[in-house]
Amino acid sequence: MFPKVFILSVLLSVCFLNLFDCAVPVITEFLSVPTTVKARENNSVLLPCYLNTGSSGGIINIKEDGAFATTIKWYKNKDLLVDSSDPDLHLPDGHMLWSNGSLEIFRVQPEDTGEYVCEIIRPKPWSTVKQTHAIEVMHPPSVSPFPPTGFLQVKLGEEVRISCTPSGVPYPIVSWNFQNEELKLIDHREMLKFTASDRYLAGVYECSAVNGVGEAATAQIELNIIYPPELMTSRSWIHTAPTHRAQLECKVSADPQAMVTWLKGEVPVPLDSRVVSLVDGDKYTLLIRNVQKSDFGIYTCRAINELGQGEITIQLSGVPNPGVFKKTDDNALAGKNSYKLIWEVDSYTPIIEYNLWFRLYRPKTGLSKPDWTKLTIPTEHNSGPVYSKAYTIKGLKEGTIYEALLVSRNRYGWSKPSPILRFGTLGADVSNDLATPVQIHTQDDSNIIPLDLTASSSCIHSGSVLITLLISVITCNNIIFVG
């Protein structure tokens, strides 16, 4: 009988010389293999630990049958759990050591997660052997918010740091919502860090932790951003007249709440039964009953809190509201060499006269704009507060686009300019995003208006327009177009 060591050497030589195709058996001390067990809570886990003590399936083993275990020990995270040779060392509750050396844990809990080492002591000359296993007890996620109170207050412009620290096995993935809308982040970060550059970043931030075990865990953090007063008004210019009633309104946003004062110039407005200050939520109103001429002027709504102040001005005036050109069917207004303009002006006191300005329209080409032509147009006797007027400009070029604006005067002065009206005579090419008519705000850089709109009538005209006049009477005081 050949020794087993000799037989193994022969087999290895044959394989090395490539005389036969063969697989060299792997000789191990254990029949069990290292295992990492992922288990849900309350499941049972069996960690195997038994020796390879003999032949199995024709595989030659160099061990002798005497390589049996004399003592079996189990460690958890290097702490001794059980020693089969020590009857006084009792296993923790829910643990059992089987006769083959395996360790079973019943109803595992998160605290059972860890590294488990099986140590087998054998009789001489056999050495002590060890095998390592691991248990991961999977459990649903949880999150701990920061700040722990779930509330954070910062000043406008300060840095914001909020976070959610998750726990659970497997380690959870964190995502964020703001005001019930998902935040599109480039990664699943646990901390949000940003600058409170806008007060509208305040609100409820919610983190959600998911690990595929049980339900998602969530936590909310409310962010409050305090800021100095911000003011706005829907009307910065208000038309009125003596004996009428006027309301000046400003909306104030501030945190902490601001103290609001109305001033005329730099003097606080004296309040009485005729002039009353009203508050409705964040809307502050200065109500003036039975307006007097002395009430005309510029008012300031000023708000102050501990972080600063803000203010907005509102003008109360008796001059007319800016005129508005009426938008109607252009085919009914445009002639071959004429165009009929229709406008309305709101004024509590009678309109005395209108100044109508017009010129050729020239798109942005880098060239200077044509000069304006001014017409002084008398008003008609009608009762306000809405004054209407129609006027036909004649002597215009066929198929040409013009632009016009209007100012009006009553006893208190001239109105602000109307929006610019763009119009065309018959045959005009209204392509390239031109609409007929269309009103353009007079502050548009491409439509610079004359500096002295309210000057007395004079011989201001564009020669290219006057050459084509059908009928005109020119005086040094006015230009009269037949219409």
HUCORTA-V314493 format. One record per pair of residues at least 4 apart in sequence whose ideal C-beta (glycine too) atoms are under 6 Angstrom apart, sorted by the first residue. I is the first residue (numbers start at 0). GAP is how many residues later the second one is. D is the distance in whole Angstrom. If there is no record, write none. Layout:
((I | GAP | D) (I | GAP | D))
This chain:
((1 | 4 | 5) (1 | 5 | 5) (7 | 52 | 6) (13 | 5 | 5) (13 | 6 | 6) (14 | 7 | 5) (14 | 9 | 6) (24 | 34 | 5) (27 | 24 | 6) (28 | 100 | 5) (29 | 22 | 6) (29 | 101 | 5) (30 | 19 | 5) (30 | 21 | 5) (31 | 16 | 4) (31 | 17 | 6) (31 | 18 | 5) (33 | 97 | 6) (33 | 98 | 6) (34 | 98 | 5) (35 | 98 | 4) (36 | 8 | 5) (36 | 98 | 5) (37 | 98 | 5) (37 | 100 | 6) (38 | 4 | 4) (38 | 6 | 5) (38 | 69 | 5) (38 | 98 | 6) (39 | 98 | 5) (40 | 98 | 5) (41 | 65 | 5) (42 | 65 | 6) (43 | 62 | 5) (44 | 60 | 5) (44 | 63 | 6) (44 | 90 | 6) (45 | 56 | 6) (45 | 58 | 5) (46 | 56 | 5) (46 | 69 | 6) (46 | 86 | 5) (47 | 54 | 5) (48 | 52 | 4) (48 | 53 | 6) (48 | 69 | 4) (48 | 82 | 6) (49 | 50 | 5) (49 | 51 | 5) (52 | 12 | 6) (52 | 14 | 5) (53 | 11 | 5) (54 | 6 | 5) (62 | 4 | 5) (66 | 55 | 6) (66 | 59 | 5) (68 | 51 | 5) (69 | 51 | 5) (69 | 53 | 6) (70 | 13 | 5) (70 | 14 | 4) (70 | 50 | 4) (71 | 12 | 5) (71 | 29 | 5) (71 | 48 | 6) (72 | 10 | 5) (72 | 46 | 4) (73 | 7 | 5) (73 | 8 | 5) (73 | 29 | 5) (73 | 44 | 6) (74 | 5 | 6) (74 | 42 | 4) (75 | 5 | 5) (75 | 38 | 5) (75 | 40 | 6) (76 | 37 | 5) (76 | 38 | 6) (81 | 9 | 5) (81 | 15 | 5) (82 | 6 | 5) (90 | 4 | 4) (93 | 12 | 5) (93 | 13 | 6) (94 | 10 | 5) (95 | 8 | 5) (96 | 6 | 6) (97 | 4 | 4) (104 | 7 | 6) (107 | 4 | 4) (107 | 29 | 5) (109 | 27 | 5) (109 | 29 | 5) (111 | 23 | 6) (111 | 25 | 5) (112 | 22 | 6) (112 | 23 | 6) (112 | 24 | 5) (114 | 19 | 5) (115 | 17 | 5) (116 | 13 | 6) (116 | 15 | 5) (117 | 13 | 5) (118 | 11 | 5) (119 | 9 | 5) (120 | 7 | 5) (121 | 4 | 4) (135 | 33 | 5) (137 | 31 | 5) (137 | 75 | 5) (138 | 29 | 6) (138 | 30 | 6) (139 | 73 | 5) (139 | 74 | 3) (140 | 25 | 5) (140 | 27 | 4) (140 | 31 | 4) (140 | 68 | 4) (140 | 70 | 5) (140 | 76 | 4) (141 | 25 | 5) (141 | 75 | 5) (142 | 21 | 5) (142 | 23 | 5) (142 | 64 | 6) (142 | 66 | 5) (142 | 74 | 5) (142 | 76 | 5) (143 | 21 | 5) (144 | 5 | 6) (144 | 19 | 5) (144 | 74 | 4) (144 | 76 | 5) (145 | 17 | 5) (146 | 5 | 5) (149 | 70 | 6) (149 | 71 | 5) (150 | 71 | 5) (151 | 10 | 6) (151 | 71 | 5) (152 | 71 | 4) (153 | 4 | 4) (153 | 6 | 6) (153 | 42 | 5) (153 | 71 | 6) (154 | 71 | 6) (155 | 40 | 6) (155 | 43 | 6) (155 | 69 | 6) (155 | 71 | 4) (157 | 38 | 5) (158 | 36 | 6) (159 | 34 | 5) (159 | 36 | 5) (160 | 32 | 5) (161 | 30 | 5) (161 | 43 | 6) (161 | 59 | 5) (162 | 27 | 5) (162 | 28 | 4) (163 | 10 | 6) (163 | 26 | 6) (163 | 43 | 4) (163 | 55 | 5) (165 | 6 | 4) (165 | 8 | 6) (165 | 43 | 4) (167 | 4 | 5) (167 | 43 | 5) (169 | 41 | 5) (171 | 37 | 4) (171 | 38 | 6) (171 | 39 | 4) (172 | 15 | 5) (172 | 37 | 6) (173 | 14 | 5) (173 | 16 | 5) (173 | 33 | 6) (173 | 35 | 5) (174 | 33 | 5) (175 | 7 | 4) (175 | 31 | 6) (176 | 5 | 6) (176 | 29 | 5) (177 | 5 | 5) (177 | 27 | 5) (178 | 24 | 5) (195 | 5 | 6) (195 | 29 | 5) (198 | 26 | 5) (198 | 28 | 5) (201 | 21 | 5) (201 | 22 | 6) (201 | 23 | 4) (203 | 16 | 6) (203 | 18 | 5) (204 | 16 | 5) (205 | 12 | 6) (205 | 14 | 5) (206 | 12 | 5) (207 | 8 | 5) (207 | 10 | 5) (208 | 8 | 5) (209 | 6 | 5) (225 | 29 | 5) (226 | 28 | 6) (227 | 79 | 4) (227 | 80 | 3) (228 | 23 | 6) (228 | 25 | 4) (228 | 29 | 4) (228 | 74 | 4) (228 | 76 | 6) (228 | 81 | 4) (229 | 23 | 5) (229 | 80 | 6) (230 | 19 | 5) (230 | 21 | 5) (230 | 72 | 6) (230 | 79 | 5) (230 | 81 | 4) (231 | 19 | 5) (232 | 17 | 5) (232 | 79 | 6) (232 | 81 | 6) (235 | 78 | 6) (236 | 78 | 5) (237 | 8 | 6) (237 | 78 | 5) (238 | 82 | 5) (239 | 4 | 5) (239 | 6 | 4) (239 | 51 | 5) (240 | 77 | 5) (240 | 107 | 3) (240 | 108 | 5) (241 | 49 | 6) (241 | 50 | 6) (241 | 51 | 6) (243 | 47 | 5) (243 | 104 | 6) (244 | 44 | 6) (245 | 42 | 5) (245 | 45 | 5) (245 | 70 | 6) (246 | 38 | 6) (246 | 40 | 6) (247 | 38 | 4) (247 | 51 | 6) (247 | 66 | 5) (248 | 36 | 5) (249 | 34 | 5) (249 | 51 | 4) (249 | 62 | 5) (250 | 31 | 6) (250 | 32 | 5) (251 | 6 | 6) (251 | 8 | 6) (251 | 30 | 6) (251 | 32 | 6) (251 | 51 | 5) (253 | 4 | 4) (253 | 51 | 5) (255 | 49 | 5) (257 | 45 | 4) (257 | 46 | 6) (257 | 47 | 4) (258 | 45 | 5) (259 | 24 | 5) (259 | 43 | 5) (260 | 7 | 6) (260 | 41 | 5) (261 | 7 | 4) (261 | 24 | 5) (262 | 5 | 5) (262 | 37 | 4) (263 | 5 | 5) (263 | 33 | 6) (263 | 35 | 5) (270 | 4 | 6) (270 | 6 | 6) (273 | 15 | 5) (274 | 13 | 5) (275 | 11 | 5) (276 | 9 | 6) (277 | 7 | 4) (277 | 9 | 6) (278 | 5 | 6) (287 | 7 | 6) (290 | 4 | 5) (295 | 20 | 6) (295 | 21 | 6) (295 | 22 | 6) (297 | 15 | 5) (297 | 17 | 5) (298 | 15 | 5) (299 | 11 | 5) (299 | 13 | 5) (300 | 11 | 5) (301 | 9 | 4) (302 | 7 | 5) (303 | 5 | 4) (317 | 94 | 3) (318 | 93 | 5) (318 | 94 | 4) (318 | 96 | 5) (319 | 25 | 5) (319 | 27 | 4) (319 | 88 | 4) (319 | 90 | 5) (319 | 95 | 4) (320 | 25 | 4) (321 | 93 | 5) (321 | 94 | 5) (321 | 96 | 5) (322 | 20 | 5) (322 | 22 | 4) (322 | 83 | 4) (322 | 85 | 6) (322 | 95 | 4) (323 | 20 | 5) (324 | 18 | 5) (324 | 96 | 4) (325 | 16 | 4) (326 | 110 | 6) (329 | 4 | 5) (329 | 106 | 5) (332 | 6 | 6) (332 | 7 | 4) (333 | 5 | 5) (333 | 91 | 5) (333 | 92 | 5) (335 | 62 | 5) (335 | 90 | 5) (336 | 59 | 5) (336 | 61 | 6) (337 | 54 | 5) (337 | 56 | 4) (337 | 58 | 6) (338 | 54 | 6) (338 | 84 | 5) (338 | 86 | 6) (339 | 52 | 5) (340 | 50 | 5) (341 | 48 | 5) (342 | 46 | 6) (342 | 63 | 6) (343 | 42 | 6) (343 | 44 | 5) (344 | 6 | 6) (344 | 42 | 5) (344 | 63 | 5) (345 | 39 | 6) (345 | 40 | 6) (346 | 4 | 6) (346 | 37 | 6) (346 | 63 | 5) (347 | 37 | 5) (348 | 61 | 5) (348 | 62 | 5) (350 | 28 | 4) (350 | 36 | 5) (350 | 57 | 5) (350 | 59 | 6) (351 | 57 | 5) (351 | 58 | 6) (352 | 25 | 6) (352 | 26 | 6) (352 | 56 | 5) (353 | 23 | 4) (353 | 54 | 5) (354 | 19 | 6) (354 | 21 | 6) (354 | 52 | 5) (355 | 19 | 4) (355 | 21 | 6) (355 | 50 | 6) (356 | 15 | 5) (356 | 17 | 5) (356 | 48 | 5) (357 | 15 | 6) (357 | 44 | 5) (357 | 46 | 4) (358 | 11 | 5) (358 | 13 | 5) (359 | 10 | 5) (360 | 40 | 4) (360 | 41 | 6) (360 | 42 | 5) (360 | 61 | 6) (363 | 82 | 6) (369 | 92 | 6) (370 | 91 | 5) (371 | 78 | 5) (372 | 88 | 5) (372 | 89 | 5) (372 | 92 | 6) (373 | 86 | 5) (375 | 81 | 4) (375 | 102 | 6) (376 | 14 | 6) (390 | 92 | 6) (391 | 91 | 4) (392 | 88 | 6) (393 | 76 | 6) (393 | 87 | 5) (393 | 88 | 6) (394 | 73 | 5) (394 | 74 | 3) (394 | 75 | 5) (395 | 29 | 5) (396 | 71 | 6) (397 | 27 | 6) (397 | 29 | 6) (398 | 28 | 3) (398 | 29 | 5) (399 | 25 | 6) (399 | 28 | 6) (400 | 23 | 4) (400 | 27 | 5) (401 | 21 | 6) (402 | 17 | 5) (402 | 19 | 5) (403 | 17 | 5) (404 | 12 | 5) (404 | 13 | 5) (404 | 15 | 5) (405 | 12 | 4) (406 | 7 | 5) (406 | 8 | 5) (406 | 10 | 6) (406 | 46 | 5) (407 | 7 | 5) (408 | 5 | 5) (413 | 40 | 4) (416 | 25 | 5) (416 | 32 | 6) (416 | 36 | 6) (418 | 20 | 4) (418 | 22 | 5) (419 | 20 | 4) (419 | 22 | 6) (419 | 27 | 5) (420 | 16 | 5) (420 | 18 | 5) (421 | 16 | 5) (422 | 13 | 6) (422 | 14 | 5) (423 | 4 | 3) (423 | 6 | 6) (423 | 12 | 5) (429 | 4 | 5) (429 | 6 | 5) (439 | 4 | 5) (439 | 7 | 6) (441 | 7 | 5) (456 | 20 | 6) (456 | 21 | 5) (458 | 17 | 6) (460 | 5 | 5) (470 | 11 | 4) (472 | 7 | 5))
